[in-house]
Amino acid sequence: MDGRYKMTKGFTLDLELVARLKEGAENSGRSISRYTELLLSRWIRETEMSGNLSPYVKPQSEAIPEKQKLGLTIRRDILKQMEALAEADFRPFSEYVNLALWRVLEMEE
């Protein structure tokens, strides 16, 4: 099966992160799904180059962020790679995606 086949998956993301994704998607003229897919692709490339699986660890003093459930349609190969990275980092999938997206957004600033 083609790795570009898309799947819709539910993500539980930080509310602030969802706002940043919406803003980034709007600014780039892309859908939120496509913009998120591009960010996750960047993260996958970054981990392949650096060998560092752990995306980011927020300081313990930060309050637990509000979350929002969001359904995104993402390429199947990207989802599978992110699931493998999350498993290798011993993190739940949604947590790993949240942290990876935050890290990629920070790298772009």
N, CA, C and O atoms as a Tinker XYZ file with bonds, in Angstrom:
   436  protein
     1  N      0.840000   -1.180000    0.000000    73     2
     2  CA     0.000000    0.000000    0.000000    64     1     3
     3  C      0.885000    1.244000    0.000000    63     2     4     5
     4  O      1.939000    1.260000    0.637000    81     3
     5  N      0.461000    2.274000   -0.707000    73     3     6
     6  CA     1.201000    3.518000   -0.834000    64     5     7
     7  C      1.327000    4.210000    0.527000    63     6     8     9
     8  O      0.341000    4.341000    1.253000    81     7
     9  N      2.534000    4.649000    0.867000    73     7    10
    10  CA     2.777000    5.338000    2.131000    64     9    11
    11  C      2.096000    6.682000    2.216000    63    10    12    13
    12  O      2.002000    7.265000    3.296000    81    11
    13  N      1.619000    7.181000    1.094000    73    11    14
    14  CA     0.970000    8.484000    1.095000    64    13    15
    15  C     -0.533000    8.390000    1.363000    63    14    16    17
    16  O     -1.221000    9.409000    1.416000    81    15
    17  N     -1.034000    7.189000    1.528000    73    15    18
    18  CA    -2.441000    7.013000    1.867000    64    17    19
    19  C     -2.722000    7.755000    3.162000    63    18    20    21
    20  O     -1.957000    7.641000    4.120000    81    19
    21  N     -3.799000    8.505000    3.202000    73    19    22
    22  CA    -4.090000    9.325000    4.380000    64    21    23
    23  C     -5.053000    8.625000    5.330000    63    22    24    25
    24  O     -5.898000    7.828000    4.922000    81    23
    25  N     -4.896000    8.947000    6.601000    73    23    26
    26  CA    -5.770000    8.426000    7.640000    64    25    27
    27  C     -6.236000    9.585000    8.498000    63    26    28    29
    28  O     -5.509000   10.562000    8.682000    81    27
    29  N     -7.444000    9.479000    9.020000    73    27    30
    30  CA    -7.917000   10.465000    9.979000    64    29    31
    31  C     -7.708000    9.880000   11.363000    63    30    32    33
    32  O     -8.115000    8.753000   11.645000    81    31
    33  N     -7.067000   10.664000   12.224000    73    31    34
    34  CA    -6.761000   10.207000   13.580000    64    33    35
    35  C     -7.131000   11.318000   14.551000    63    34    36    37
    36  O     -6.934000   12.498000   14.262000    81    35
    37  N     -7.659000   10.940000   15.682000    73    35    38
    38  CA    -7.979000   11.913000   16.725000    64    37    39
    39  C     -6.761000   12.197000   17.584000    63    38    40    41
    40  O     -6.100000   11.275000   18.063000    81    39
    41  N     -6.474000   13.447000   17.772000    73    39    42
    42  CA    -5.368000   13.881000   18.617000    64    41    43
    43  C     -5.921000   14.700000   19.770000    63    42    44    45
    44  O     -6.887000   15.444000   19.600000    81    43
    45  N     -5.319000   14.569000   20.935000    73    43    46
    46  CA    -5.626000   15.437000   22.049000    64    45    47
    47  C     -4.428000   16.361000   22.200000    63    46    48    49
    48  O     -3.357000   15.947000   22.643000    81    47
    49  N     -4.628000   17.623000   21.822000    73    47    50
    50  CA    -3.529000   18.585000   21.778000    64    49    51
    51  C     -3.761000   19.722000   22.760000    63    50    52    53
    52  O     -4.899000   20.036000   23.109000    81    51
    53  N     -2.656000   20.342000   23.207000    73    51    54
    54  CA    -2.749000   21.520000   24.058000    64    53    55
    55  C     -3.575000   22.585000   23.335000    63    54    56    57
    56  O     -3.409000   22.792000   22.133000    81    55
    57  N     -4.453000   23.249000   24.056000    73    55    58
    58  CA    -5.314000   24.277000   23.477000    64    57    59
    59  C     -4.477000   25.377000   22.816000    63    58    60    61
    60  O     -4.807000   25.835000   21.723000    81    59
    61  N     -3.414000   25.791000   23.465000    73    59    62
    62  CA    -2.533000   26.820000   22.902000    64    61    63
    63  C     -1.868000   26.321000   21.620000    63    62    64    65
    64  O     -1.691000   27.084000   20.671000    81    63
    65  N     -1.508000   25.058000   21.596000    73    63    66
    66  CA    -0.895000   24.472000   20.403000    64    65    67
    67  C     -1.888000   24.459000   19.246000    63    66    68    69
    68  O     -1.512000   24.757000   18.112000    81    67
    69  N     -3.150000   24.120000   19.511000    73    67    70
    70  CA    -4.175000   24.126000   18.468000    64    69    71
    71  C     -4.299000   25.533000   17.881000    63    70    72    73
    72  O     -4.412000   25.693000   16.666000    81    71
    73  N     -4.279000   26.536000   18.732000    73    71    74
    74  CA    -4.359000   27.924000   18.245000    64    73    75
    75  C     -3.167000   28.257000   17.359000    63    74    76    77
    76  O     -3.328000   28.897000   16.320000    81    75
    77  N     -1.968000   27.828000   17.759000    73    75    78
    78  CA    -0.771000   28.081000   16.945000    64    77    79
    79  C     -0.827000   27.334000   15.628000    63    78    80    81
    80  O     -0.399000   27.864000   14.603000    81    79
    81  N     -1.347000   26.111000   15.633000    73    79    82
    82  CA    -1.491000   25.348000   14.398000    64    81    83
    83  C     -2.484000   26.023000   13.451000    63    82    84    85
    84  O     -2.239000   26.115000   12.248000    81    83
    85  N     -3.601000   26.493000   14.000000    73    83    86
    86  CA    -4.587000   27.191000   13.172000    64    85    87
    87  C     -3.986000   28.451000   12.561000    63    86    88    89
    88  O     -4.185000   28.732000   11.379000    81    87
    89  N     -3.256000   29.202000   13.367000    73    87    90
    90  CA    -2.620000   30.433000   12.889000    64    89    91
    91  C     -1.586000   30.120000   11.803000    63    90    92    93
    92  O     -1.561000   30.768000   10.757000    81    91
    93  N     -0.738000   29.127000   12.059000    73    91    94
    94  CA     0.280000   28.748000   11.087000    64    93    95
    95  C     -0.328000   28.254000    9.783000    63    94    96    97
    96  O      0.171000   28.560000    8.700000    81    95
    97  N     -1.409000   27.487000    9.894000    73    95    98
    98  CA    -2.091000   26.983000    8.700000    64    97    99
    99  C     -2.662000   28.135000    7.894000    63    98   100   101
   100  O     -2.529000   28.183000    6.672000    81    99
   101  N     -3.292000   29.051000    8.586000    73    99   102
   102  CA    -3.888000   30.207000    7.905000    64   101   103
   103  C     -2.806000   31.050000    7.229000    63   102   104   105
   104  O     -2.965000   31.458000    6.079000    81   103
   105  N     -1.718000   31.309000    7.933000    73   103   106
   106  CA    -0.635000   32.123000    7.382000    64   105   107
   107  C      0.038000   31.467000    6.184000    63   106   108   109
   108  O      0.542000   32.157000    5.297000    81   107
   109  N      0.048000   30.137000    6.155000    73   107   110
   110  CA     0.709000   29.432000    5.053000    64   109   111
   111  C     -0.262000   29.043000    3.935000    63   110   112   113
   112  O      0.149000   28.503000    2.908000    81   111
   113  N     -1.549000   29.321000    4.141000    73   111   114
   114  CA    -2.543000   28.985000    3.126000    64   113   115
   115  C     -2.810000   27.493000    3.016000    63   114   116   117
   116  O     -3.201000   27.002000    1.957000    81   115
   117  N     -2.599000   26.779000    4.104000    73   115   118
   118  CA    -2.816000   25.327000    4.119000    64   117   119
   119  C     -3.918000   24.969000    5.103000    63   118   120   121
   120  O     -4.309000   25.784000    5.939000    81   119
   121  N     -4.412000   23.748000    4.994000    73   119   122
   122  CA    -5.357000   23.247000    5.996000    64   121   123
   123  C     -4.570000   22.932000    7.269000    63   122   124   125
   124  O     -3.348000   22.789000    7.229000    81   123
   125  N     -5.266000   22.828000    8.382000    73   123   126
   126  CA    -4.599000   22.479000    9.641000    64   125   127
   127  C     -3.961000   21.100000    9.522000    63   126   128   129
   128  O     -2.848000   20.884000   10.002000    81   127
   129  N     -4.665000   20.167000    8.882000    73   127   130
   130  CA    -4.105000   18.818000    8.709000    64   129   131
   131  C     -2.807000   18.862000    7.910000    63   130   132   133
   132  O     -1.813000   18.251000    8.304000    81   131
   133  N     -2.810000   19.570000    6.805000    73   131   134
   134  CA    -1.614000   19.634000    5.951000    64   133   135
   135  C     -0.470000   20.340000    6.676000    63   134   136   137
   136  O      0.675000   19.895000    6.597000    81   135
   137  N     -0.762000   21.429000    7.377000    73   135   138
   138  CA     0.267000   22.155000    8.116000    64   137   139
   139  C      0.868000   21.270000    9.210000    63   138   140   141
   140  O      2.085000   21.243000    9.392000    81   139
   141  N      0.013000   20.549000    9.935000    73   139   142
   142  CA     0.482000   19.638000   10.979000    64   141   143
   143  C      1.319000   18.524000   10.374000    63   142   144   145
   144  O      2.345000   18.140000   10.936000    81   143
   145  N      0.896000   18.011000    9.248000    73   143   146
   146  CA     1.638000   16.963000    8.545000    64   145   147
   147  C      3.045000   17.450000    8.182000    63   146   148   149
   148  O      4.018000   16.713000    8.336000    81   147
   149  N      3.148000   18.684000    7.705000    73   147   150
   150  CA     4.470000   19.250000    7.364000    64   149   151
   151  C      5.355000   19.382000    8.604000    63   150   152   153
   152  O      6.549000   19.085000    8.553000    81   151
   153  N      4.769000   19.828000    9.716000    73   151   154
   154  CA     5.549000   19.962000   10.959000    64   153   155
   155  C      6.028000   18.602000   11.451000    63   154   156   157
   156  O      7.176000   18.461000   11.872000    81   155
   157  N      5.155000   17.601000   11.400000    73   155   158
   158  CA     5.546000   16.268000   11.849000    64   157   159
   159  C      6.622000   15.682000   10.935000    63   158   160   161
   160  O      7.524000   14.990000   11.406000    81   159
   161  N      6.533000   15.954000    9.639000    73   159   162
   162  CA     7.580000   15.509000    8.707000    64   161   163
   163  C      8.927000   16.138000    9.061000    63   162   164   165
   164  O      9.965000   15.479000    9.007000    81   163
   165  N      8.895000   17.415000    9.423000    73   163   166
   166  CA    10.137000   18.094000    9.839000    64   165   167
   167  C     10.710000   17.445000   11.091000    63   166   168   169
   168  O     11.921000   17.258000   11.212000    81   167
   169  N      9.813000   17.102000   12.027000    73   167   170
   170  CA    10.285000   16.467000   13.258000    64   169   171
   171  C     10.925000   15.113000   12.958000    63   170   172   173
   172  O     11.974000   14.781000   13.510000    81   171
   173  N     10.299000   14.345000   12.095000    73   171   174
   174  CA    10.837000   13.032000   11.740000    64   173   175
   175  C     12.226000   13.193000   11.122000    63   174   176   177
   176  O     13.147000   12.457000   11.474000    81   175
   177  N     12.383000   14.151000   10.202000    73   175   178
   178  CA    13.704000   14.404000    9.602000    64   177   179
   179  C     14.720000   14.825000   10.666000    63   178   180   181
   180  O     15.870000   14.387000   10.642000    81   179
   181  N     14.291000   15.669000   11.590000    73   179   182
   182  CA    15.181000   16.139000   12.667000    64   181   183
   183  C     15.659000   14.966000   13.524000    63   182   184   185
   184  O     16.840000   14.886000   13.864000    81   183
   185  N     14.754000   14.064000   13.871000    73   183   186
   186  CA    15.149000   12.923000   14.704000    64   185   187
   187  C     16.070000   11.980000   13.937000    63   186   188   189
   188  O     16.990000   11.398000   14.512000    81   187
   189  N     15.821000   11.832000   12.648000    73   187   190
   190  CA    16.697000   10.977000   11.836000    64   189   191
   191  C     18.107000   11.551000   11.762000    63   190   192   193
   192  O     19.088000   10.809000   11.805000    81   191
   193  N     18.206000   12.879000   11.652000    73   191   194
   194  CA    19.527000   13.519000   11.549000    64   193   195
   195  C     20.246000   13.564000   12.890000    63   194   196   197
   196  O     21.453000   13.328000   12.955000    81   195
   197  N     19.516000   13.867000   13.961000    73   195   198
   198  CA    20.155000   14.052000   15.263000    64   197   199
   199  C     20.229000   12.771000   16.087000    63   198   200   201
   200  O     21.107000   12.628000   16.938000    81   199
   201  N     19.312000   11.843000   15.838000    73   199   202
   202  CA    19.253000   10.627000   16.639000    64   201   203
   203  C     18.599000   10.841000   17.992000    63   202   204   205
   204  O     18.508000    9.904000   18.785000    81   203
   205  N     18.137000   12.066000   18.273000    73   203   206
   206  CA    17.501000   12.380000   19.542000    64   205   207
   207  C     15.993000   12.169000   19.418000    63   206   208   209
   208  O     15.318000   12.917000   18.711000    81   207
   209  N     15.462000   11.156000   20.100000    73   207   210
   210  CA    14.038000   10.848000   20.022000    64   209   211
   211  C     13.179000   11.750000   20.895000    63   210   212   213
   212  O     12.021000   12.008000   20.568000    81   211
   213  N     13.735000   12.234000   22.007000    73   211   214
   214  CA    12.939000   13.027000   22.944000    64   213   215
   215  C     12.803000   14.449000   22.434000    63   214   216   217
   216  O     13.794000   15.170000   22.322000    81   215
   217  N     11.572000   14.858000   22.122000    73   215   218
   218  CA    11.384000   16.159000   21.521000    64   217   219
   219  C     11.583000   17.329000   22.463000    63   218   220   221
   220  O     12.185000   18.332000   22.081000    81   219
   221  N     11.095000   17.222000   23.671000    73   219   222
   222  CA    11.046000   18.409000   24.509000    64   221   223
   223  C     10.485000   17.984000   25.857000    63   222   224   225
   224  O      9.597000   17.134000   25.927000    81   223
   225  N     10.987000   18.555000   26.888000    73   223   226
   226  CA    10.428000   18.287000   28.207000    64   225   227
   227  C     10.125000   19.635000   28.845000    63   226   228   229
   228  O     11.024000   20.446000   29.070000    81   227
   229  N      8.858000   19.862000   29.132000    73   227   230
   230  CA     8.470000   21.120000   29.763000    64   229   231
   231  C      8.902000   21.098000   31.225000    63   230   232   233
   232  O      8.873000   20.046000   31.863000    81   231
   233  N      9.298000   22.242000   31.757000    73   231   234
   234  CA     9.657000   22.297000   33.178000    64   233   235
   235  C      8.480000   21.864000   34.049000    63   234   236   237
   236  O      7.321000   22.113000   33.716000    81   235
   237  N      8.791000   21.221000   35.156000    73   235   238
   238  CA     7.755000   20.696000   36.055000    64   237   239
   239  C      6.848000   21.784000   36.617000    63   238   240   241
   240  O      5.706000   21.495000   36.975000    81   239
   241  N      7.320000   23.026000   36.705000    73   239   242
   242  CA     6.551000   24.091000   37.337000    64   241   243
   243  C      5.370000   24.563000   36.482000    63   242   244   245
   244  O      4.477000   25.241000   36.990000    81   243
   245  N      5.355000   24.216000   35.199000    73   243   246
   246  CA     4.264000   24.671000   34.341000    64   245   247
   247  C      2.960000   23.965000   34.701000    63   246   248   249
   248  O      2.939000   22.776000   35.019000    81   247
   249  N      1.878000   24.729000   34.641000    73   247   250
   250  CA     0.559000   24.164000   34.913000    64   249   251
   251  C      0.178000   23.213000   33.780000    63   250   252   253
   252  O      0.664000   23.342000   32.657000    81   251
   253  N     -0.684000   22.272000   34.086000    73   251   254
   254  CA    -1.161000   21.340000   33.067000    64   253   255
   255  C     -2.030000   22.121000   32.086000    63   254   256   257
   256  O     -2.998000   22.765000   32.491000    81   255
   257  N     -1.691000   22.068000   30.804000    73   255   258
   258  CA    -2.444000   22.860000   29.823000    64   257   259
   259  C     -3.813000   22.263000   29.539000    63   258   260   261
   260  O     -4.028000   21.058000   29.676000    81   259
   261  N     -4.739000   23.142000   29.136000    73   259   262
   262  CA    -6.040000   22.665000   28.692000    64   261   263
   263  C     -5.839000   21.938000   27.372000    63   262   264   265
   264  O     -4.957000   22.288000   26.588000    81   263
   265  N     -6.654000   20.936000   27.136000    73   263   266
   266  CA    -6.516000   20.109000   25.939000    64   265   267
   267  C     -7.744000   20.247000   25.053000    63   266   268   269
   268  O     -8.824000   20.621000   25.510000    81   267
   269  N     -7.556000   19.938000   23.782000    73   267   270
   270  CA    -8.663000   19.922000   22.835000    64   269   271
   271  C     -8.503000   18.712000   21.931000    63   270   272   273
   272  O     -7.410000   18.435000   21.437000    81   271
   273  N     -9.584000   18.000000   21.719000    73   271   274
   274  CA    -9.580000   16.853000   20.799000    64   273   275
   275  C     -9.733000   17.398000   19.381000    63   274   276   277
   276  O    -10.613000   18.214000   19.108000    81   275
   277  N     -8.871000   16.938000   18.493000    73   275   278
   278  CA    -8.869000   17.428000   17.120000    64   277   279
   279  C     -8.664000   16.250000   16.186000    63   278   280   281
   280  O     -7.736000   15.465000   16.373000    81   279
   281  N     -9.518000   16.119000   15.187000    73   279   282
   282  CA    -9.361000   15.071000   14.191000    64   281   283
   283  C     -8.604000   15.615000   12.996000    63   282   284   285
   284  O     -9.041000   16.584000   12.375000    81   283
   285  N     -7.478000   15.007000   12.667000    73   283   286
   286  CA    -6.650000   15.451000   11.546000    64   285   287
   287  C     -6.449000   14.309000   10.569000    63   286   288   289
   288  O     -6.370000   13.147000   10.967000    81   287
   289  N     -6.368000   14.639000    9.301000    73   287   290
   290  CA    -6.089000   13.652000    8.274000    64   289   291
   291  C     -4.628000   13.809000    7.883000    63   290   292   293
   292  O     -4.222000   14.839000    7.345000    81   291
   293  N     -3.846000   12.774000    8.161000    73   291   294
   294  CA    -2.391000   12.804000    8.012000    64   293   295
   295  C     -1.972000   11.589000    7.194000    63   294   296   297
   296  O     -2.617000   10.542000    7.241000    81   295
   297  N     -0.888000   11.742000    6.447000    73   295   298
   298  CA    -0.359000   10.608000    5.690000    64   297   299
   299  C     -0.067000    9.440000    6.623000    63   298   300   301
   300  O      0.471000    9.615000    7.717000    81   299
   301  N     -0.429000    8.263000    6.173000    73   299   302
   302  CA    -0.263000    7.038000    6.965000    64   301   303
   303  C      1.200000    6.812000    7.359000    63   302   304   305
   304  O      1.467000    6.424000    8.496000    81   303
   305  N      2.152000    7.043000    6.451000    73   303   306
   306  CA     3.556000    6.798000    6.766000    64   305   307
   307  C      4.053000    7.720000    7.877000    63   306   308   309
   308  O      4.866000    7.312000    8.706000    81   307
   309  N      3.570000    8.955000    7.897000    73   307   310
   310  CA     3.959000    9.893000    8.952000    64   309   311
   311  C      3.403000    9.421000   10.294000    63   310   312   313
   312  O      4.109000    9.435000   11.302000    81   311
   313  N      2.136000    9.005000   10.304000    73   311   314
   314  CA     1.537000    8.504000   11.549000    64   313   315
   315  C      2.288000    7.288000   12.079000    63   314   316   317
   316  O      2.556000    7.193000   13.276000    81   315
   317  N      2.624000    6.368000   11.199000    73   315   318
   318  CA     3.344000    5.161000   11.623000    64   317   319
   319  C      4.716000    5.511000   12.189000    63   318   320   321
   320  O      5.138000    4.939000   13.194000    81   319
   321  N      5.420000    6.457000   11.543000    73   319   322
   322  CA     6.735000    6.865000   12.049000    64   321   323
   323  C      6.616000    7.549000   13.400000    63   322   324   325
   324  O      7.436000    7.314000   14.287000    81   323
   325  N      5.608000    8.388000   13.565000    73   323   326
   326  CA     5.416000    9.067000   14.850000    64   325   327
   327  C      5.043000    8.068000   15.947000    63   326   328   329
   328  O      5.487000    8.205000   17.087000    81   327
   329  N      4.235000    7.072000   15.609000    73   327   330
   330  CA     3.894000    6.034000   16.591000    64   329   331
   331  C      5.153000    5.278000   17.026000    63   330   332   333
   332  O      5.325000    4.977000   18.207000    81   331
   333  N      6.024000    4.977000   16.073000    73   331   334
   334  CA     7.271000    4.268000   16.401000    64   333   335
   335  C      8.184000    5.137000   17.259000    63   334   336   337
   336  O      8.802000    4.639000   18.201000    81   335
   337  N      8.278000    6.420000   16.951000    73   335   338
   338  CA     9.118000    7.329000   17.746000    64   337   339
   339  C      8.568000    7.466000   19.164000    63   338   340   341
   340  O      9.331000    7.478000   20.130000    81   339
   341  N      7.252000    7.570000   19.287000    73   339   342
   342  CA     6.632000    7.672000   20.612000    64   341   343
   343  C      6.916000    6.420000   21.435000    63   342   344   345
   344  O      7.255000    6.503000   22.616000    81   343
   345  N      6.776000    5.279000   20.806000    73   343   346
   346  CA     7.040000    4.010000   21.496000    64   345   347
   347  C      8.507000    3.920000   21.915000    63   346   348   349
   348  O      8.810000    3.486000   23.027000    81   347
   349  N      9.413000    4.327000   21.033000    73   347   350
   350  CA    10.843000    4.272000   21.347000    64   349   351
   351  C     11.209000    5.232000   22.477000    63   350   352   353
   352  O     12.174000    4.995000   23.203000    81   351
   353  N     10.443000    6.316000   22.629000    73   351   354
   354  CA    10.679000    7.303000   23.691000    64   353   355
   355  C      9.833000    7.002000   24.936000    63   354   356   357
   356  O      9.837000    7.776000   25.894000    81   355
   357  N      9.111000    5.881000   24.918000    73   355   358
   358  CA     8.272000    5.444000   26.041000    64   357   359
   359  C      7.242000    6.497000   26.438000    63   358   360   361
   360  O      7.017000    6.750000   27.621000    81   359
   361  N      6.625000    7.102000   25.434000    73   359   362
   362  CA     5.598000    8.119000   25.685000    64   361   363
   363  C      4.301000    7.725000   24.986000    63   362   364   365
   364  O      4.326000    7.042000   23.961000    81   363
   365  N      3.157000    8.160000   25.545000    73   363   366
   366  CA     1.897000    7.980000   24.829000    64   365   367
   367  C      1.940000    8.777000   23.529000    63   366   368   369
   368  O      2.587000    9.822000   23.450000    81   367
   369  N      1.248000    8.275000   22.518000    73   367   370
   370  CA     1.279000    8.890000   21.192000    64   369   371
   371  C      0.897000   10.373000   21.219000    63   370   372   373
   372  O      1.641000   11.204000   20.697000    81   371
   373  N     -0.255000   10.720000   21.821000    73   371   374
   374  CA    -0.694000   12.120000   21.831000    64   373   375
   375  C      0.299000   13.024000   22.544000    63   374   376   377
   376  O      0.543000   14.146000   22.102000    81   375
   377  N      0.874000   12.545000   23.645000    73   375   378
   378  CA     1.870000   13.346000   24.366000    64   377   379
   379  C      3.090000   13.592000   23.477000    63   378   380   381
   380  O      3.605000   14.708000   23.410000    81   379
   381  N      3.536000   12.551000   22.807000    73   379   382
   382  CA     4.708000   12.679000   21.943000    64   381   383
   383  C      4.439000   13.657000   20.799000    63   382   384   385
   384  O      5.288000   14.490000   20.480000    81   383
   385  N      3.265000   13.557000   20.185000    73   383   386
   386  CA     2.917000   14.469000   19.090000    64   385   387
   387  C      2.868000   15.906000   19.593000    63   386   388   389
   388  O      3.381000   16.808000   18.932000    81   387
   389  N      2.255000   16.132000   20.760000    73   387   390
   390  CA     2.218000   17.467000   21.347000    64   389   391
   391  C      3.627000   18.028000   21.509000    63   390   392   393
   392  O      3.918000   19.141000   21.070000    81   391
   393  N      4.488000   17.251000   22.137000    73   391   394
   394  CA     5.843000   17.730000   22.409000    64   393   395
   395  C      6.632000   17.955000   21.120000    63   394   396   397
   396  O      7.371000   18.933000   21.007000    81   395
   397  N      6.477000   17.062000   20.161000    73   395   398
   398  CA     7.189000   17.208000   18.886000    64   397   399
   399  C      6.721000   18.459000   18.148000    63   398   400   401
   400  O      7.541000   19.199000   17.603000    81   399
   401  N      5.417000   18.699000   18.126000    73   399   402
   402  CA     4.909000   19.885000   17.442000    64   401   403
   403  C      5.393000   21.167000   18.122000    63   402   404   405
   404  O      5.771000   22.126000   17.449000    81   403
   405  N      5.379000   21.180000   19.459000    73   403   406
   406  CA     5.910000   22.349000   20.171000    64   405   407
   407  C      7.369000   22.578000   19.790000    63   406   408   409
   408  O      7.779000   23.709000   19.528000    81   407
   409  N      8.143000   21.509000   19.761000    73   407   410
   410  CA     9.580000   21.615000   19.464000    64   409   411
   411  C      9.818000   22.154000   18.053000    63   410   412   413
   412  O     10.672000   23.019000   17.856000    81   411
   413  N      9.074000   21.653000   17.079000    73   411   414
   414  CA     9.234000   22.129000   15.701000    64   413   415
   415  C      8.851000   23.601000   15.598000    63   414   416   417
   416  O      9.530000   24.375000   14.924000    81   415
   417  N      7.771000   23.985000   16.261000    73   415   418
   418  CA     7.359000   25.393000   16.235000    64   417   419
   419  C      8.435000   26.276000   16.874000    63   418   420   421
   420  O      8.706000   27.370000   16.380000    81   419
   421  N      9.044000   25.814000   17.960000    73   419   422
   422  CA    10.133000   26.572000   18.596000    64   421   423
   423  C     11.336000   26.706000   17.662000    63   422   424   425
   424  O     11.963000   27.764000   17.604000    81   423
   425  N     11.657000   25.641000   16.933000    73   423   426
   426  CA    12.798000   25.678000   16.021000    64   425   427
   427  C     12.559000   26.671000   14.885000    63   426   428   429
   428  O     13.510000   27.237000   14.348000    81   427
   429  N     11.301000   26.882000   14.519000    73   427   430
   430  CA    10.976000   27.817000   13.433000    64   429   431
   431  C     11.065000   29.271000   13.869000    63   430   432   433
   432  O     11.224000   30.159000   13.030000    81   431
   433  N     10.965000   29.527000   15.174000    73   431   434
   434  CA    10.990000   30.914000   15.663000    64   433   435
   435  C     12.376000   31.502000   15.622000    63   434   436
   436  O     12.567000   32.659000   15.998000    81   435
